[in-house]
Amino acid sequence: MPGPAVETLRRFGAVEDDQKYTRLVELFAADAVYYDPFFGPQRGRDAIRTFMGHMEEMVPSSGATFRDWHVEADRVVGWATWVMEVRTPDGPFDVPGQSLYRLNDEGLVTFVTDYLDPVAYRTLRGDAKRPDLVTATGLSAGDGNAAGPALDVVRRFWQIQDQGRYSELGELFTDDAVFTDVVYGRMEGHDAVVGYLQKMQAEMPARGIRFELADAAGDETVAWSQWWCHLPGGTVPGWTLHTLRGDRFTLDADYFDTVASRELARPI
């Protein structure tokens, strides 16, 4: 039977479906932070209520609807994937997105940030205002309640990666693990994941790329992390969705600002 955190996040999806956003306010703790990639952080329930009232007017008029919600959550940590479908003169256009959540012990959301796929959004809107994928990074790093065993595995992953020992990361993945990278695609099974990690061990130093963990939250079987990708020409944000079985990852889905990274990266 789904726990209260799963039910809370599913209610987020149901509200997105009917676009009655003010119904979300009761799901937030009094001091919660909601981060929108276009309007920034809304701090506290009163500010969130005002913002959600604005969303009820703005979103339907923009022609956007949301679908394909998938939620993973434990007690105080969760994430969701979804698709924003926008009506255009040429027909519907899909912009995938993800949300990261922290909850308190009462099951109320204390932090949520929404991410939009930057390439899909730029294709849709051209030179219009880009979503801000930077400011959300590390915004909840001071919250300490989401420190379960899943977080220990995430931290172990980063300790190994920080030393450039990518091939050793394979020990942290199950035999049926799935690793998704927005550039290299989907790797299914332990051997495929290890092959990808060995490629990264050679390629990342050659490109002058390194990574830095900014924030992470983990419970029993669900975790997420936010990080920086340092490229020769600058730094871009990234984030990862995790699920675990025991002390190993079953899912690791990486996302980052691919629009900015293409402008900054140095080819091999």
C-alpha positions as a Python dict, from the first residue, in 0.01 Angstrom:
ca = {
    (1, 'M'): (0, 0, 0),
    (2, 'P'): (148, 339, -96),
    (3, 'G'): (280, 550, 190),
    (4, 'P'): (167, 903, 269),
    (5, 'A'): (451, 1065, 72),
    (6, 'V'): (348, 880, -245),
    (7, 'E'): (-13, 986, -193),
    (8, 'T'): (95, 1348, -141),
    (9, 'L'): (293, 1353, -463),
    (10, 'R'): (14, 1184, -655),
    (11, 'R'): (-215, 1464, -539),
    (12, 'F'): (31, 1707, -702),
    (13, 'G'): (-21, 1522, -1028),
    (14, 'A'): (-400, 1520, -989),
    (15, 'V'): (-402, 1896, -935),
    (16, 'E'): (-186, 1946, -1242),
    (17, 'D'): (-446, 1746, -1434),
    (18, 'D'): (-739, 1970, -1331),
    (19, 'Q'): (-526, 2289, -1293),
    (20, 'K'): (-685, 2394, -963),
    (21, 'Y'): (-346, 2490, -824),
    (22, 'T'): (-466, 2653, -502),
    (23, 'R'): (-564, 2304, -386),
    (24, 'L'): (-191, 2233, -353),
    (25, 'V'): (-144, 2485, -71),
    (26, 'E'): (-270, 2247, 198),
    (27, 'L'): (4, 2000, 103),
    (28, 'F'): (283, 2244, 201),
    (29, 'A'): (437, 2304, 542),
    (30, 'A'): (409, 2659, 673),
    (31, 'D'): (775, 2738, 595),
    (32, 'A'): (794, 2543, 267),
    (33, 'V'): (985, 2657, -40),
    (34, 'Y'): (843, 2599, -387),
    (35, 'Y'): (1083, 2670, -673),
    (36, 'D'): (947, 2751, -1018),
    (37, 'P'): (1202, 2766, -1302),
    (38, 'F'): (1052, 3091, -1437),
    (39, 'F'): (939, 3272, -1121),
    (40, 'G'): (1199, 3155, -871),
    (41, 'P'): (1148, 3050, -508),
    (42, 'Q'): (816, 3107, -333),
    (43, 'R'): (889, 3103, 40),
    (44, 'G'): (619, 3019, 293),
    (45, 'R'): (260, 2906, 251),
    (46, 'D'): (123, 3258, 197),
    (47, 'A'): (360, 3326, -93),
    (48, 'I'): (286, 2981, -236),
    (49, 'R'): (-90, 3049, -213),
    (50, 'T'): (-51, 3374, -405),
    (51, 'F'): (165, 3206, -666),
    (52, 'M'): (-77, 2917, -713),
    (53, 'G'): (-362, 3163, -767),
    (54, 'H'): (-153, 3317, -1044),
    (55, 'M'): (-90, 2971, -1191),
    (56, 'E'): (-464, 2901, -1208),
    (57, 'E'): (-500, 3200, -1439),
    (58, 'M'): (-179, 3165, -1639),
    (59, 'V'): (-140, 2794, -1716),
    (60, 'P'): (-479, 2724, -1880),
    (61, 'S'): (-445, 3037, -2096),
    (62, 'S'): (-101, 2921, -2213),
    (63, 'G'): (-244, 2605, -2364),
    (64, 'A'): (-35, 2380, -2138),
    (65, 'T'): (-155, 2059, -1976),
    (66, 'F'): (37, 1792, -1783),
    (67, 'R'): (30, 1415, -1820),
    (68, 'D'): (223, 1089, -1768),
    (69, 'W'): (300, 1153, -1402),
    (70, 'H'): (528, 892, -1246),
    (71, 'V'): (603, 920, -873),
    (72, 'E'): (865, 752, -653),
    (73, 'A'): (872, 831, -280),
    (74, 'D'): (954, 699, 64),
    (75, 'R'): (863, 880, 386),
    (76, 'V'): (1034, 1219, 346),
    (77, 'V'): (1196, 1202, 0),
    (78, 'G'): (1036, 1180, -343),
    (79, 'W'): (1060, 1270, -707),
    (80, 'A'): (831, 1273, -1007),
    (81, 'T'): (861, 1271, -1385),
    (82, 'W'): (594, 1422, -1611),
    (83, 'V'): (526, 1574, -1951),
    (84, 'M'): (403, 1926, -2019),
    (85, 'E'): (197, 1919, -2338),
    (86, 'V'): (156, 2256, -2510),
    (87, 'R'): (-93, 2331, -2786),
    (88, 'T'): (74, 2494, -3088),
    (89, 'P'): (-49, 2581, -3439),
    (90, 'D'): (135, 2270, -3559),
    (91, 'G'): (-23, 2045, -3298),
    (92, 'P'): (74, 1935, -2946),
    (93, 'F'): (436, 1965, -2838),
    (94, 'D'): (586, 1772, -2543),
    (95, 'V'): (829, 1916, -2288),
    (96, 'P'): (943, 1652, -2034),
    (97, 'G'): (1006, 1756, -1677),
    (98, 'Q'): (1103, 1636, -1331),
    (99, 'S'): (1029, 1747, -974),
    (100, 'L'): (1233, 1689, -657),
    (101, 'Y'): (1061, 1681, -315),
    (102, 'R'): (1142, 1691, 54),
    (103, 'L'): (868, 1630, 312),
    (104, 'N'): (851, 1659, 690),
    (105, 'D'): (751, 1385, 934),
    (106, 'E'): (386, 1492, 906),
    (107, 'G'): (387, 1425, 532),
    (108, 'L'): (380, 1792, 429),
    (109, 'V'): (606, 1917, 153),
    (110, 'T'): (891, 2138, 276),
    (111, 'F'): (1071, 2178, -57),
    (112, 'V'): (993, 2116, -422),
    (113, 'T'): (1168, 2226, -738),
    (114, 'D'): (1046, 2176, -1091),
    (115, 'Y'): (1277, 2123, -1389),
    (116, 'L'): (1193, 2149, -1759),
    (117, 'D'): (1392, 1982, -2034),
    (118, 'P'): (1595, 2277, -2169),
    (119, 'V'): (1632, 2149, -2527),
    (120, 'A'): (1261, 2074, -2567),
    (121, 'Y'): (1162, 2407, -2416),
    (122, 'R'): (1402, 2601, -2638),
    (123, 'T'): (1264, 2418, -2942),
    (124, 'L'): (915, 2521, -2834),
    (125, 'R'): (982, 2883, -2738),
    (126, 'G'): (1290, 2975, -2941),
    (127, 'D'): (1452, 3286, -2799),
    (128, 'A'): (1192, 3334, -2525),
    (129, 'K'): (1297, 3342, -2159),
    (130, 'R'): (1480, 3023, -2064),
    (131, 'P'): (1391, 2828, -1750),
    (132, 'D'): (1632, 2902, -1465),
    (133, 'L'): (1790, 2567, -1381),
    (134, 'V'): (2070, 2724, -1175),
    (135, 'T'): (1910, 2892, -874),
    (136, 'A'): (1734, 2580, -747),
    (137, 'T'): (2066, 2398, -704),
    (138, 'G'): (2149, 2359, -335),
    (139, 'L'): (1844, 2558, -227),
    (140, 'S'): (1744, 2295, 31),
    (141, 'A'): (2095, 2190, 131),
    (142, 'G'): (2045, 2305, 490),
    (143, 'D'): (1753, 2066, 547),
    (144, 'G'): (1882, 1765, 737),
    (145, 'N'): (1583, 1534, 784),
    (146, 'A'): (1633, 1335, 461),
    (147, 'A'): (1942, 1137, 561),
    (148, 'G'): (1846, 772, 533),
    (149, 'P'): (2049, 476, 402),
    (150, 'A'): (1979, 571, 39),
    (151, 'L'): (2163, 896, 98),
    (152, 'D'): (2464, 700, 224),
    (153, 'V'): (2483, 523, -113),
    (154, 'V'): (2455, 853, -300),
    (155, 'R'): (2739, 998, -94),
    (156, 'R'): (2949, 687, -158),
    (157, 'F'): (2888, 733, -532),
    (158, 'W'): (3015, 1091, -515),
    (159, 'Q'): (3319, 1001, -307),
    (160, 'I'): (3428, 757, -578),
    (161, 'Q'): (3340, 987, -867),
    (162, 'D'): (3521, 1283, -708),
    (163, 'Q'): (3841, 1078, -731),
    (164, 'G'): (3779, 1004, -1099),
    (165, 'R'): (3738, 629, -1039),
    (166, 'Y'): (3429, 590, -1256),
    (167, 'S'): (3480, 221, -1334),
    (168, 'E'): (3458, 139, -961),
    (169, 'L'): (3107, 286, -947),
    (170, 'G'): (2974, -33, -1106),
    (171, 'E'): (2977, -202, -764),
    (172, 'L'): (2696, 32, -657),
    (173, 'F'): (2448, -92, -922),
    (174, 'T'): (2223, -398, -924),
    (175, 'D'): (2233, -657, -1203),
    (176, 'D'): (1907, -516, -1344),
    (177, 'A'): (1998, -150, -1299),
    (178, 'V'): (1901, 117, -1550),
    (179, 'F'): (2123, 422, -1602),
    (180, 'T'): (1988, 706, -1818),
    (181, 'D'): (2203, 988, -1953),
    (182, 'V'): (2047, 1265, -2163),
    (183, 'V'): (2346, 1256, -2402),
    (184, 'Y'): (2443, 887, -2413),
    (185, 'G'): (2097, 737, -2372),
    (186, 'R'): (1968, 446, -2166),
    (187, 'M'): (2191, 167, -2035),
    (188, 'E'): (2008, -145, -1913),
    (189, 'G'): (2175, -408, -1695),
    (190, 'H'): (2494, -410, -1491),
    (191, 'D'): (2728, -481, -1782),
    (192, 'A'): (2590, -193, -1988),
    (193, 'V'): (2616, 45, -1692),
    (194, 'V'): (2977, -61, -1625),
    (195, 'G'): (3066, -12, -1991),
    (196, 'Y'): (2925, 339, -1981),
    (197, 'L'): (3114, 422, -1661),
    (198, 'Q'): (3442, 298, -1810),
    (199, 'K'): (3382, 526, -2108),
    (200, 'M'): (3325, 819, -1870),
    (201, 'Q'): (3651, 746, -1688),
    (202, 'A'): (3841, 816, -2010),
    (203, 'E'): (3618, 1082, -2162),
    (204, 'M'): (3551, 1320, -1872),
    (205, 'P'): (3919, 1405, -1800),
    (206, 'A'): (3988, 1435, -2174),
    (207, 'R'): (3714, 1696, -2201),
    (208, 'G'): (3825, 1878, -1887),
    (209, 'I'): (3497, 1800, -1711),
    (210, 'R'): (3447, 1743, -1340),
    (211, 'F'): (3142, 1726, -1115),
    (212, 'E'): (3053, 1864, -770),
    (213, 'L'): (2765, 1753, -547),
    (214, 'A'): (2553, 2048, -428),
    (215, 'D'): (2265, 1878, -243),
    (216, 'A'): (2115, 1534, -197),
    (217, 'A'): (1829, 1373, -10),
    (218, 'G'): (1768, 1003, 51),
    (219, 'D'): (1539, 778, 250),
    (220, 'E'): (1511, 396, 222),
    (221, 'T'): (1463, 328, -149),
    (222, 'V'): (1436, 674, -308),
    (223, 'A'): (1690, 956, -339),
    (224, 'W'): (1780, 1254, -555),
    (225, 'S'): (2083, 1474, -597),
    (226, 'Q'): (2165, 1815, -741),
    (227, 'W'): (2513, 1885, -874),
    (228, 'W'): (2734, 2112, -1078),
    (229, 'C'): (2908, 2011, -1399),
    (230, 'H'): (3228, 2216, -1434),
    (231, 'L'): (3326, 2253, -1801),
    (232, 'P'): (3627, 2434, -1951),
    (233, 'G'): (3409, 2735, -2033),
    (234, 'G'): (3191, 2751, -1721),
    (235, 'T'): (2952, 2559, -1498),
    (236, 'V'): (2604, 2417, -1557),
    (237, 'P'): (2356, 2255, -1316),
    (238, 'G'): (2250, 1892, -1316),
    (239, 'W'): (2021, 1667, -1114),
    (240, 'T'): (1970, 1293, -1073),
    (241, 'L'): (1676, 1072, -978),
    (242, 'H'): (1764, 753, -789),
    (243, 'T'): (1589, 438, -673),
    (244, 'L'): (1764, 170, -470),
    (245, 'R'): (1730, -188, -355),
    (246, 'G'): (1933, -249, -44),
    (247, 'D'): (2263, -67, -82),
    (248, 'R'): (2271, -51, -462),
    (249, 'F'): (2105, 160, -731),
    (250, 'T'): (1830, 15, -948),
    (251, 'L'): (1779, 345, -1130),
    (252, 'D'): (2007, 643, -1189),
    (253, 'A'): (1860, 904, -1425),
    (254, 'D'): (2086, 1203, -1496),
    (255, 'Y'): (1966, 1536, -1633),
    (256, 'F'): (2146, 1865, -1685),
    (257, 'D'): (2130, 2192, -1874),
    (258, 'T'): (2229, 2053, -2211),
    (259, 'V'): (2165, 2384, -2389),
    (260, 'A'): (2422, 2566, -2174),
    (261, 'S'): (2667, 2275, -2172),
    (262, 'R'): (2685, 2262, -2553),
    (263, 'E'): (2785, 2626, -2552),
    (264, 'L'): (3061, 2566, -2296),
    (265, 'A'): (3198, 2219, -2364),
    (266, 'R'): (3529, 2148, -2531),
    (267, 'P'): (3533, 1861, -2784),
    (268, 'I'): (3789, 1584, -2746),
}
